[in-house]
Amino acid sequence: MNAAPGDGAASSHGAHGRPPTRAEKWAAFKESPFLPALVLVFILALAAGLFAGSYTYTMADPTPRRIPTAVVGDVGTGDGRAFVAGMEEALNASLALTRYATYAEAREAVDEQEEFAILRTGGDAVELEVAGASGASVAQVLAETGAEVGRRTGATVMIRDIKPLQEGDPRGLALFYISLAAVIIGFVGAIQLSVHARALNPAERIAFTVAYALLGAFAIAAVVDWLLGALDLPFTESWLILALTMFTSGMVFTMFNTLIGRWAMLPTWGLMVLLGNPSSGGAVSWPLLPSVLGHIGQWLPPGASVNAQHTAVYFEGHQHLFPFLVLAGWALVACTVFGVYRHRHPGGRDRVPAHAAAPAGA
């Protein structure tokens, strides 16, 4: 008996001829490249808003919260008392005054970056000494407020900058920018190694991270100092600080890439750029930052890098160990996580057992 025309087509298509169910559509969508692409659209939109918001929140309207100020002499009477009261009122009582017996002790505290200004009285005048290198934004706020309070109270106020910024960096932003470059190129380099050199084994990946950190940091320092002349750097120290920053940033991405794979850029960007850079004190000094950010920033790689670089350039002989411990700590944690969970890191070369490589029939 011959089959009727069309019977073969119906039987050959069978279930494949029916419309897919919602579950089947969703399963197909999850396996397609459209799901991660759609997720990225929303993530990038959120990241753009957070990026703009984090920098605007910290930098658009910096407000004095606590400005450590050294006091030498008696400012409890006369013009000194009126001036201090006027400054505290104008700055919303944000001066943190510490008395020093001598000017030399106060100046040493400024060099150690424990104080941002020195206030002293001499005869009929009040002297306000600011330190632009300790923070251009803080020095500007103190100088402008001091001049205004002097006019309002009738006190004779002498204002001078005892630690000025270099001529090529009048706003004090160059150190922030070179540290930012080291941070961003650091994790971008790690991303590129993951894309273009996936077959690197853990030790090789760390070695190449060290290599591009050293070479990249040298390039940053050479361009800023030798080529542009924007800063007069203590070259070797600045170079090594930038290299440690770049290596740490690269290994932080590698750590997250080991733990969560292809979405590693999210926590790296959030930690290093959205949180770390605005709170680093590079663009806005920490006394003008929201207090929580000011404290957190010192414990993150961008803040540690800015602090170490800042001291190396402007406070020679007064370098602190803390920022180096922060950078080294993050690098050590990242390398340890990468070493322990390296089997989860995408990439690397498969090791073929010796017996598996033997010729057939051997």
N, C-alpha and C positions, 0 to 999 in steps of 0.2 A: 504494500500500500504506500503510495507516494505521499510525502509530506506536503501539506498545503504551503503555497508561497508565503514567505514571511515567518513560518514556524521556526526555521533554522536561526533566523536573526534574533527572534525572541528568546530561544533557548540558549543561544551563544552568549547573549548579553546578561541575561538573568538578573542577579542582584546588582550588577554594575550599572544597569540601566535605570535604577531608581535614584531619586534625589538623595544626597548624603544627609544624614541626620545632624542635629546640632552637635552632638558629641564627636561625630566624625569630622565635622568642619573645624571644631576647636582643636582636635588632635592634629589635624593637618596644619592649622595656623601655628600651633606651638612648634612644629617641626620646621616651619618655613623661616626665612630670614626676616620676615615682616614683624614678628613679635619683638626681637631685640631692637630692631630699628625703631619701632613705635615707642618702646620703653626709653630709648635714647633721646627721642624727641622731647619727652616730658622731663627727663633728667636734665638735659641741657637747658631747657627753659627754666627749671627750678634753680640750676646752678648759676645761670645768668643773673637771676634776681637776687640770690644769696650773695653772689660776688659783689654786685653793686651795693647791696644793703650793708654788707660787713664793712666795706671801706668807707661808705658814707657815714655809718654809725660812729666809727672811730675817728674820722678825719674831718668831717664837714664842720663840726662845731666843737672843737676841743675845749674842755672846761677844766680849770684848775681844781684839783681835789686835795692834794697834799704836796706841798712844795717844801722840801727840807731846806732850811735857811740857817746859816751860821750867824751868830750874833757876837760881836766883840764890843766891849765897853758897856756903858750904862744907857740903855734906850728906854728906861722906865720913867724918865722925866723930860720935860720940855718938848722940844721939837721931835726928839726921838720917839717919845711916847705917842705923840699925836700922829706921827708918820706911821708907826707900826699899827696903831688902831685903824687909821685910814686904809692901809694896805689890806688888813684882815677883813675890813668891811667891803672893800672893793673886790677882793678875791673870794668873798664868801667864807672868811675865816679858814682859808686853806693853807696858810703859812704854818710850817712846823718848825718852830724856833728852837735852836740848841745853842747854849752859851759856851763860848770858848774863852780861856784865860788870855790867850795871845792871838795876834793876827796870823802868826806862823802856823799855829795849830789849826786855825780855821782854813787857811790856804791848803794845808795838807789834806784836810777833809774834802775839799773841793777836788783835789787831784785824785783822791781815792773814790770820787763820785758818790760820796756819802751826802754831800750838800750841793745845792744847785746855785747858791748865791751867798754873799757875805754882806751883812748889814752892820754898820758901825757908825758911831757919832764922833765928831771931832770939832770942838768949838761950837760954832753956830750952824754947822752944816751936817747933813746926814749923807753918808756915803753908801750907795748901793752898788755892789760889784756883782755882775752876773757872769755866767760862764756859757758863752754861746756853744762851745764844743760839747758841753754836757747835754744840750738840747736847745736847738735854735728856737723852737716854738715856746719853750719855757722862758728863755732869756727875753724873747720879744714881749711876752705877756708881762713879765716883771718890769722891764724897762718902760713900757707904755703906761702900765698902772702906776709905777713909781713917779713918773713925771706928772701924771694927772693928779695924784694924791699930793705931791709937793705943791702944785699950784693951788689946790683946794685948801690945804692947811697952812699955806704961807711958809712952809719949811724950805730951806735951801737944800736941794737934793743934787748930789753929784753922782752920775751914773756912768759906769765904764765896764767894758767887757774885758775880763782878765784872762779869758781863754777863748779867743776868737777863732772862727772857722777859717779854713784856708780860702784864699782868694778864688780859686776855681770851683769852690763849693759853698757859695754864700748862703744857701738855704739849708745846708747840712743834709741833703738828700742823696748825694753820690754814694755814700756808704750803704744806704738802704737799697739803692738800685743795683750795686754790684753783688750784694748779698742775695737780692731777689733773683738776679740772673743765675747765681750759683744754685739756688734752690730749684728753680724751674728747669734749667738745663740738666740738673742732677737727675730728676725723675723722668724727664723726657728721654735722656740717654738710656735709662734702664728700660723704658718702653721700647725704644728702638732695638735694643739688644734682644728683647723678647720677640720682636717681630722678625728681625733680619738675621739674628744669630741664635735661633732657638736651640740648636744642637749643642751649645756650650754646656759643659757640665758645671756643677756648683763652684768648684774652685776656679775654673776658668772664667765663669761669669763674674765672680768677685774680683779676680785679677784685672779683667777688662774694665770693670767699674772703677777700680783704683787708677787705671791708666787714663781713662777719659776725664776723671776728676782732676788729676794732676795737670794734664795738658790743657783742659778747659779753664781751670783756675789760673794757670799761667797766662793764657790768652786774655782773660778778663783783666788781670792786674797790669799786663803789658799795655793793653789798649788804653786803659784809664790813666795810667801813669806816664808811660813812655811816649805813646802816640798822641793822646789828647792833652796831656799835662793838666788834667782836671784836679788830680790829687797827687800829693807827694807822699807815696806810700813807703812804709818800712817793708820793702818788697818781699823779702823771704817770708816774714811773719804773715803778711797779708795774703800772700800766695798760698801758704799752707792752711790758713784759716778757711779760705775759699775752697781749697781742695777737700778739706775735711767736711765742709758744708755740702759740697756737691756729692761726695761719696755717701754721706749719711742720707741725703735726699734720695739718691738712687737706690740704696739698700732698703729704705722705708717702702718704696714702691715694690721692690722685689719681695719683701716680706708679705705685703698685702696680696701680691700676685700669687704667692705660694698658698696663702690662706683662702682666698676667695676667687682666684682665677681672673676671668676677663673683666670683672667689675672692680678690679684693684684701683683703677683711677679715681673712683669716688672717694674712698677714705683718704687716699693720698692728697687729692686736691683739697678736700675739706680740712685736713690737718695742717698741711703746709701752706696753702694759699688763703683759704677762706678764714681760718683762725690764726695761723701762725704769722703771716706777714702783717696784717693790720695791728696785731698786738705786739709786734717785735720792738716797738719804740724807735724804729728807724725814721718813719715819716712824722710821727707825733710822739713826743717824749712821754714816758710812762706816767709822770705826774698829771698829764692832761688826758690820759686814757681812762675809760671806765675802770674802776679799781679792780674788778675781777679779771678783766683782760690784761691789765698791767701785771698782775701776778702770774697768770697762766703763761703769758708770752715769754717770760724768762726761762720757762721749762721746755719750750719747744725749739726745734732746730733753727728756724729763722731768727727768733729773738736772741738765742745764744750766739749765732753768727754775727748779728749786728753789734751785740755787746762786745764781743771779742775784737771785732774789727775796729770799732769805735775807740776802744781803749788803746789798741796798738797804734792808731794814727795820731790821736790827740793827747794821750796820757802815758807817754813812754815811761817805762820803769814802774808802772802801777798796774800791770796786767793782773787779772784775777783768774783763778783756776776754775771757778764755777762754770763759765760758759763752755770751756773745753770738756768738762765732765759731762755736761748735758749732751753735747754733740757726740762724744765718745759713747755715752750710755745708749743713746738712740741707735747708733751704728752697731754696737755690740748686741743689743736686743734683736735688731733686724737680722744680723748675720746669724745669730743663734737660732732664731725661728726658721730662717731659710735652711740652715744646716740640719735641723731636727726633722723638718717636714719637707725636705727637698724632693722626696718621691711624689709630692703633690704638685710641685711646680711644673707648669707646662714647658715642655722642651727637654733638652738633654739628649744624650746618645744612649741607646740601648746597649747594654753590655752582654755579649754573647758568651755563654759558658764555654770553656775549652773543649769539653766533650762534644758540644753541639757543633763546633767548628771543624771537627775531624772529618777527613774525606770519607765518602760513603764506602762501606765495605772494609774499612780499616779495622 
